[in-house]
Amino acid sequence: MGKTALLTEFARDRRAIFHTASGRPRDDELRLLSLAARDVVGTGVRDLSERPFTDWADALETLAGAADDEPLLVVLDEFPELVRISPELESTLRAVWDRIRTRTKLRVFLSGSAVRTMQAIQEERSPLYGRIDLVLHLRPFEPHEAAKMLPRLRPSDRALVWSIVGGTPLYLEWWDDGRSVRDNVRRLVCAPAGLLLHAGELALATDLDTGGLARQIVFAIGAGRTKHNEIADAVRAEPARALDQLIELGVIERIAPVTEDPRRTRRRRYRIGDNFLAFWLGVVDRYRADIERGLGESILPVLLDDLDDFAGPRWEEAFRAHLRRRADAGEIASRIVAIGPYWNVAQPPVEIDAVALAGRSRTAVLAGEAKWARSVDGARLRRDLERKAEALPNRADDLRFALCARERIEDSGDALTVTAADIFG
């Protein structure tokens, strides 16, 4: 999520030592940490060129000594990699920290991509429990934030790129906004060495057991099995516990009609939380083996044909995110408490892309529909939305309507209109 770049910027004007672990042997990690610390610590405390750190206790105590009078920030990036090669590190850090924390100006910043491991070091059974002062969980960029990394694209094209790569800064950096979607997909996906062709597997490997139930569940959801019974049938096991763990990790999301309590309703669905991982699982993975065998150029037009179908649900989520921003700014109605999708099991079933609820009574005050089309007939879309809104429980007498398309809404009347220029402009 761009954590390394963020930490580098945070440390820029500070007296700081930055070490990124990569699973090297313990002595190699200590040697590289010594080199990173050499210029900051100086020879007054210890010549780290001649006498590098011998173990983690030695490293921490030496760095604490270098911070007796002047603050020192030590960033241990990819901390889970250090724990993997040195399982004793957490206990060592606790023991040293308990001894020195009141007499040093040393601050240690731990960061990592393996979310489950970073969560585990905060739990009660962990040696570091109760000793962590600040926890930050980086989230992907929201649509309006991601748009700033694609300045040369039109808003409607930014919407398409966001639906593919999501809000991960690294993936947005890989996308060349001076080239076409076709050229970027050819380079990043439809080539054996394409960075995005393999990024999904790397993302899954960070937190999931490669042969475990959780991985099977993620692939099942990515293939379109979004209900509990569909997932259970696909993996041939009861998935409840693994689903909860995947939600905790942020890999998947559990959604329910916004008018219902998600803890009690049985009308729940599951989806992949990250746009890129959803794209990789739902579109790329089925072609991956053949792209690696050299069929990328032949597969390219087929994959591009899949993009519009894939982008629709992501566009709906961008629409909801935009409405939440406007609601938080007080631009929709007062006291908005929730914005989300609505659906029921009537015959025929009703689905509404966005419903805003207000107040303790959770009254529906706005209903919205998003279409991935470049242009829509606003009058027709509103009539359809008015008909569907009759199914909403507890709706306001003056229910408002919101209509969304990528570029233009014709004949919208008094409805709130939203385009890609509003969301990604």
N, C-alpha and C positions, 0 to 999 in steps of 0.2 A: 504493500500500500504506500510505498514511498517513504518508509520509516527511516531508512539509512540516510537519504537526502535530507529529511527533516532534522534528524539528529546532527548531521554535519553542519547544517545551518545554525542550529541551536548552540552548537559548541564553538562556532566561528570566532567570536570575540571573547571567549573565555579561556582560561588556562585549563587545557583539556588534553586528555589522552584518549584516542579512539582506536579500538581494536575490534576487528570483525573476524569471528571464528569461522572455520570452514571444515571442521572435523579432522584437522591434522593430529598427529601424535602429540601427547601432552607437552613434551619437551619443546617441540617445534612451536606450539602455541605460546608457551612461556617465552621462548626466544624472540618471537615476533612482538609480543607485548613489551618485552624489554627494549627492543629497538624503538618502538613507538614512544616509550616513556623516557628514553635516553635524553633527548634534548629538553624535555620539560622538567625532569627531575634534576638534571645537571650532575656534575661530578662531586658537588659538595656533600650530597647524601651518599652517593655510591656510583661508581663508574660501571654502568650497565653494559658497556661494550666489553669490558673485561670480566665482569661478574654478573651474568644475566640471572634472572630469577630462577631459583631451584625448584620451587613448588608454589602452590597458590597462597599458602600462608605467608611465605617469604614475599611474594608479590604485593599482597594487600598491606602487610605491615610496612614495607618499604614505601609504598605510595602514601600510606597514612602519615609516615614521617615527613614526606615531602610536602604535606599539607598542614604542618603544625601552625604556620603563621599566615599562609596565603591559601585561599580556596583552590581546590583542584577537583575537576570533574573527570571521572573515568567512565567511559562508555564501553560496555561489553556487548557488542552487537552479535546477534545470533547466539545468545546465551545457551539455548538448548543444545547446540553443538558442543559447547564446552562441558555441559553436564553429561552428555553422552560419552565423551572420552575420559571425563574425570568425575565419576559419580559422587565422589567425596566433596566436590566443590561447594555445594549448598551448605553442608555442615561446617566446612572450613570458613566460609564467608560469615556464617552466623557467629561462630566462635570468635573470630577476629573482630567482627563488627561490635559484638557485645562488649568487648574489651576496650575498643578504641573510640567508639562513637562520641563520647563526651569530651574527648581531648584532641580531636582532629577536625579540620575543615574539609576533609575528603567527602565527596559525594559520588556514589556508584550508581550508574544508570544501566539497567539490564533491559535488553530488547530482544525480540525474537519473532520469527515468522510462524513457528509451530505454536498455534494458539493454545492447543490443549496443554502443552508443556508449560507455557507461560501462565496458564490458569492454575496448573497444579502447584507451582511454587508459592502460590498465595493461599493454598488450602491449609486447614488446621494441622494436618499431619506433616506438612512440609517444615523443614528446619528454618525456613525464612518467614514462617507465619508470624504476623504481627510486627514485622520489621520493615515492611514496605510502606513508604510514606505517600506515594502517588502512583496511581494506575491509569494509564491511557490506552484505550483500545482504538486504534486507527481504523476509520471506516473509508470505503471508497468515496470518491468525489460524487456529490450530487450533480444532476444534469447541468445546472447553471455553472457549477464549478468546473466540470469537465470541459465545457464549451470554451473556457479560456485557454485550454491547451490546443485548440483547433482553430486558431484565429483566421486562417485563410479560407475556411469552408463556409458555405451558406448555412444558415440555421437548420434547414431541412436535411442537409448532408451531415451536419453535426449530430442530429438525432439518429441517423442511421449508424454512424460510427459508434456512438455511445451504446446503441443497442447491441453492437458486436463486441466491443472491448470493455464496456462498462466504465467505472470510475477509477480503475487502477492506474496511477500515474505512469508506471513503467510501460504498460501496454499503450497508453495514449502517446507516450514519447516514441514508441516504435512506429506509430501510424504517421506517415508522411502526408501532411495536409496540403502539400503542393502537387500531389498525384491523385489519380482517380481511385475510386473504390476498387475497380477491377485490378488496377496495378498493385494496390496495397494487398488485396486478397491473394493475388498471384504470388507476390513476394513473401508475405508473412504466413500464408496458409498452404498454398498449392505448390510448394517446393519442398523437397525432402529435408532441407535444412531450415525451413521456415520457422521463425521464432514462435509464432502462435500455434503452429502445428503440434508442438510438443509441450507448450506451456500448460495446457490443461492437465496433462499427466503429472507434471511437476507440482502443480497446485494441489492435486489430490494426494500425492506422495508426502506432502508436508505434514498432514494430520491423519491420514487414513491408513489403516493396515491394508496392504495391497491385496490380501486375500480374504479380508473380513466382511462381515455382514454389512457394515456401514458403507463400504465401497459398492456392494451390490445394490443397496438402496439408492445411492446417489445416481448410479447408472439407470436404474429403473425410473426414477423421477425425471431424469434428463431425457428419457425416451418417451415421456408423456404419461406415465402412470402416476397420477397425482392424488388418488384417494387411498385411504388406509388399506382397504381390501384389495385394491389393485396392486399395491406395493407388496402386500403379504403373499399374494398369488405369484408375483414375479420372483420373489426371493425364497419362496417356500419356507417361510419362518415367520414368527411373530416379530414385527419390526418396532414395537412401541418404544422400547428402551433405547434402541439405536437411533430412532428418529429424534428422541429428546436430546441425545448426545450431539447429533448433527446440528440441531437447532442451537444448542449451547455454543457450538463452535462457529456458528454463522454460515455454515455450508448450505443449509436449507432453511426455508421459512415455512411456518405453519400459518395459513390464512383462513379466515372465516368471514361470513357475511358481517359487515360492519355493525349491523343492527343486533347481533347476537353476542353473547358472552363466549369468547374463544375457549374458556376453560370448561364450559359445559356443553356447548353445541356439538352435535355429531356431524354437522355440515362443515367439515374441515377439509382443506386441500393442502397439498405440499408443493413447493416449487424450489428450484435452485435459486439461492439468494443473489449470486453474482452474475451479472450479464454475460461476462466472457465465459465463465464455466458453463452456463446454460447453452451458449452458442457452441462451445467445444463439444459438449455431450450430445446436444440435440442435432447439430449439423455436421461438425467437422469429423467426429470420431468414426462415423460410418464409412467415411472415405479415406481415413488416415492410412491404412495399410496400402491401399492402391496408389495414394500419392507418394508414399515412400518407395514404391516400386517403379515410379516414373510416369504415372498417368496424370500428374497434376494439371497440365495444360488442357487435357481433355475433360477433366472433372471441373475445371474452373467455371464454365458457363452453367453447369448443373448446380453447383454450389451457390452461384449468384442468384439463380432462380429461387433458391430456398430462402433468401434473405427477407423478402417481404412478408412471407408467412411467419418467419421467426420474429421479426421486429414488432409485429402488432401488439402482443402482450407487454413488451418492454415499453412501447410508446404509451400504453395505458398507465403503466407505473410512473413514467415521466410526467404524465398529466396529473396524476394524484400527488406526486411530489410538488409540482408547481402549485396546485390548489392548497396544499399544506403551508407552503411559504406565504401565499397570499392571505390565508386565514390567520396565520400567526401575526401578520402585519395589520390585521383588522380590516381587510379589504373585501371580505365575503359576507360575514355576519359576526355578531359578537358572541363570545363564549363558545366557540367551536371546540368540541372535545374529541372528535374523531373524524377521519376521512378515510374511506376504504371502499372496496367493491361490495356489491350486494348481489345475491342470487337466492333463488328459492327452488323448490322441487315441484312447483305447480305444473299443470299440463295446459298449455305449453309452459316450460320453465321461463322465468324472467331473470335476466342478468343486466345489471347497471354497472358501468365502469367505475363511477365515483359517486359516493353519497356522503354529504357532510352532516354530522349530527351536532346539535347545540344544547348546552345546558345540562342540568342534572336529569332532566326528563329524556335526554338524548333524542330530541325531536329532529327529524330530517328536514333541513332547511335548504338543501341544494342537491340536485341530481345532475350528473354529467356523463357525457358520452364522448369517447375518443375514437376517431377513425384514422388509420394509417394512410388513407388516401390523401393526395396532394390538395384536392378541393372537394367540398361536400355541399349538398343542398341543405342549408341550415333549416329551412322551413320543414322539409320532410324529416330531417333528423330530430327536430324538436317534437314533431307530432308523435313520432315513434317513442321518444323518451317520455313524453307526457303519458302515453298509454302504459308504459312499463312502470312509471312512478306510482300508478294507482295501487300497485302491489306493496308499496312501502308501508310498514306499520308506523303509526305515530308521525305522520308527516305534517308539516306546517301548512296552513291555509294559503300562505303566500310563497309556496315553494318556488325557489329560483332554479334556473336551468343553465348548464354550461355545455358548450359545444366545442369540440377540438378537432382540428385537422392540421396536416403538416404546413400548408401554405395559405389556404383561403377558405372562409366559410361564407357562402352566398346567402343573402336573405335571412339573416340571423335574428331579426327583430330585436327584442330587449334581452335576449340571452347573453350571458357572459361568453365571450369567444376567446379561444386560446389557440395559438399556432406555435410552430417551432421557433419563430422569432421571439415569442414571449418566454418560452422555456429555455432556449439555447442561445438567444440573441445577446 
